[in-house]
């Protein structure tokens, strides 16, 4: 489990830098907003463009990918039902809670885990692409429609057109779609074309982690308390239900042992720090996104140890 410990230790160190910066106020009072916008609008789209453009899309047609899609969709559906139907949370808060439950840290932790524990970086591709090409567009469509640039979207056809325009212009979706188009082309662009995007995209993970640390350092206002039941729901779905579902579906579909270990390990990854970036960008659900990232990351080590002992 050296991969898990090393990856988590590295993440903790970068988060610590962010905490120190936030505690001292080194970057000023508006730093969190600026970092979130930079990560959301520039760094993350660049990273997604390069990642998707070089991904093997055939990985989406495997039984492992089917298990990943079904288990992720099931977790998201449960979160939506509980948050929206049972607890009647606003649409934007439902989206952030659902992302915290289903959007995993595939890049920061999943990639090194796939390389060092599973011996194959491709293992993270199904989770990554399903999040980018399915979950993210739906989430941003709802967020854009429920928050908008200056408030809730106006009703009628005019409001619908505004939502479509905002969604089509969303940097995360644009980067993912361009990467997908490049991935399906019969020829490949020269490496020099991807160079600037790769360099900028390399800043996405550390920026998100620094933002995470700064958010932890900032004292919370009375209205920023995380609901204990919502945090418990997210942690249970992310750290327990998701890997159990992946295990059950993997066995039902007859995955061989290594493939089963792969999908279960990927399903047990903690909530992605990008969820906090999205929450900050849209100004909704920051406390839940922050606390979910902390709690599920802390739970990742014991959960991964159990998975490795049972399936490794």
Helices and strands as residue ranges (DSSP letters): H 2-24, H 31-38, I 39-43, H 44-53, G 57-61, H 63-80, I 81-86, H 91-102, I 106-110, H 111-116, G 121-124, H 125-130, I 131-135, H 136-146, H 156-168, H 171-184, H 191-201, H 203-217, G 222-224, H 228-236, I 237-241, H 242-252, H 257-267, H 274-282, H 286-311
